[in-house]
Amino acid sequence: MGLLPRESGFVESGPATHETAPVEVFVLFTDIASTFRALRTAAQLAQGLTTRIRLLLLETVPYPLALDEPRRNLGYLGRQFRTLVDDYRTESAGRPVEPIAEIVLCRDAWEGLRMKLPRSSLVVIGNRSRWWPHMEDGLARKLRAAGHHVIRTPGTPASGFLPFSNKGLSHA
């Protein structure tokens, strides 16, 4: 139960129902090429279902800074996201699922994910091809241990190409 704003005051809301809500597939932003592959994988999973794809960029903000003032400019991150989503839309013409991009400002990536993900979420993470462990490897382990369903997309070599136009994007 909670309170919902209304013109003449507040109204008590009933318990949340999940029967009518679409299934959400979460895609974690790792780098541009890997995230693009993860978006494709999420779209394949979503075909024929009432599904929403939510693209999450976890932006960790160090403690000396205010939480709403990250090191990287939010306008820049938003433009980078928009370009990625626009290029995905162009490449996936005819697919009914459009991703919703969201920047999550947090002190710790794992805590930011825990706040955003409902129980037993489906999470798609793009792999980067490298021989050393990276942050998303640890997040995938923690997500599985917490009961989430994690799908890792195959990685490409570092010399791999971007599957879409490079409109001034840089790796995050």
C-alpha positions in Angstrom: 0.0 0.0 0.0 1.2 3.5 -0.7 0.0 7.0 -1.4 -0.5 8.4 -4.9 -0.7 12.2 -5.5 -4.0 13.5 -6.7 -5.2 17.0 -7.4 -7.3 17.2 -4.2 -4.9 15.3 -1.9 -3.6 11.8 -1.7 -5.3 8.5 -2.4 -4.2 5.1 -1.0 -3.1 2.7 -3.6 -3.7 -1.0 -3.5 -1.0 -3.7 -3.6 1.0 -3.8 -6.9 -0.2 -6.4 -9.4 2.2 -8.0 -11.8 -0.3 -9.9 -14.0 -0.7 -7.0 -16.5 2.8 -5.7 -16.4 5.0 -6.7 -19.3 8.1 -8.9 -18.6 11.2 -6.8 -18.4 14.6 -7.9 -19.8 17.4 -5.8 -18.3 20.5 -5.2 -20.4 23.6 -3.9 -18.6 25.8 -1.4 -20.5 29.4 -2.6 -20.6 30.8 -1.1 -23.8 29.2 0.0 -27.0 29.8 -3.1 -29.2 29.1 -5.6 -26.4 25.9 -3.7 -25.3 24.7 -3.6 -28.9 25.1 -7.5 -29.1 23.3 -7.8 -25.7 20.4 -5.6 -27.1 20.1 -8.0 -30.1 20.0 -11.0 -27.7 17.4 -9.3 -25.5 15.3 -8.6 -28.7 15.5 -12.2 -29.7 14.3 -13.3 -26.3 11.5 -10.8 -26.4 10.0 -11.8 -29.8 6.4 -12.8 -29.5 6.1 -11.8 -25.8 4.8 -8.7 -24.1 8.3 -7.5 -23.1 10.0 -4.3 -22.2 13.8 -4.0 -22.6 15.5 -1.8 -20.1 19.0 -0.7 -20.8 20.9 0.2 -17.6 24.1 2.2 -17.3 25.5 1.9 -13.8 27.4 5.2 -13.2 29.3 4.9 -9.9 29.8 8.2 -8.2 32.7 8.5 -5.7 31.9 9.6 -2.1 33.6 13.1 -2.3 31.0 14.0 -5.0 27.3 14.5 -4.5 25.3 11.5 -5.7 23.6 13.7 -8.4 26.9 15.1 -9.7 28.8 12.1 -11.3 32.3 12.5 -12.7 31.0 12.2 -16.3 28.5 14.7 -17.6 25.0 13.4 -17.6 24.3 15.2 -20.9 27.1 13.3 -22.5 26.0 10.0 -21.2 22.4 10.7 -22.3 23.6 11.6 -25.9 25.7 8.4 -25.9 22.7 6.3 -24.9 20.4 8.0 -27.4 22.9 7.3 -30.2 23.2 3.7 -29.2 19.4 3.2 -29.0 18.8 5.1 -32.2 21.4 2.9 -34.0 19.8 -0.2 -32.5 16.3 1.0 -33.7 17.7 1.5 -37.2 19.4 -2.0 -37.2 16.3 -3.7 -35.8 13.7 -2.2 -38.0 10.5 -4.3 -37.8 11.1 -5.5 -34.3 8.4 -4.2 -31.9 10.5 -4.0 -28.8 12.2 -0.6 -28.1 14.7 -0.3 -25.3 14.2 2.1 -22.5 17.6 3.6 -21.5 18.2 4.5 -17.9 21.3 5.9 -16.1 21.6 4.6 -12.6 23.7 6.9 -10.3 25.0 4.9 -7.4 28.0 4.6 -5.0 28.4 0.9 -5.7 27.4 -0.9 -8.9 26.1 -4.0 -7.1 24.0 -1.8 -4.7 22.6 0.2 -7.7 21.6 -3.1 -9.4 20.0 -4.4 -6.3 17.8 -1.3 -6.1 16.7 -1.5 -9.7 16.1 -5.2 -10.3 12.9 -6.9 -9.2 13.3 -10.4 -7.8 14.3 -13.2 -10.3 15.0 -10.7 -13.2 16.3 -11.7 -16.6 19.6 -9.8 -17.1 21.6 -9.8 -20.4 25.3 -8.8 -20.1 27.5 -8.3 -23.2 30.9 -10.0 -22.8 34.1 -8.3 -23.7 36.7 -10.6 -25.1 39.7 -10.6 -22.8 41.5 -13.0 -20.6 41.4 -11.1 -17.3 38.3 -10.8 -15.1 36.3 -7.6 -15.3 33.5 -5.9 -13.3 30.7 -7.5 -15.2 32.0 -11.0 -14.4 31.7 -10.3 -10.6 28.2 -8.7 -11.1 27.1 -11.8 -13.1 28.2 -14.1 -10.3 26.4 -11.9 -7.6 23.3 -11.7 -9.7 23.1 -15.5 -10.1 23.7 -16.0 -6.4 20.9 -13.5 -5.7 18.5 -15.6 -7.8 18.5 -13.6 -11.1 18.7 -15.2 -14.5 21.8 -14.0 -16.3 22.6 -14.4 -20.0 26.1 -13.5 -21.2 26.5 -12.7 -24.9 29.6 -14.0 -26.8 32.4 -11.5 -26.9 34.4 -10.3 -29.9 38.1 -9.6 -30.1 39.2 -6.1 -29.1 40.0 -5.4 -32.7 36.3 -6.2 -33.6 34.3 -3.7 -35.5 31.3 -1.7 -34.3 28.1 -3.0 -36.0 26.7 0.5 -36.5 27.8 4.0 -37.4 30.3 5.5 -35.0 28.7 8.9 -34.5 31.3 10.3 -32.1 30.8 7.6 -29.5 33.5 6.6 -27.1 33.7 3.6 -24.9 32.4 4.1 -21.4 
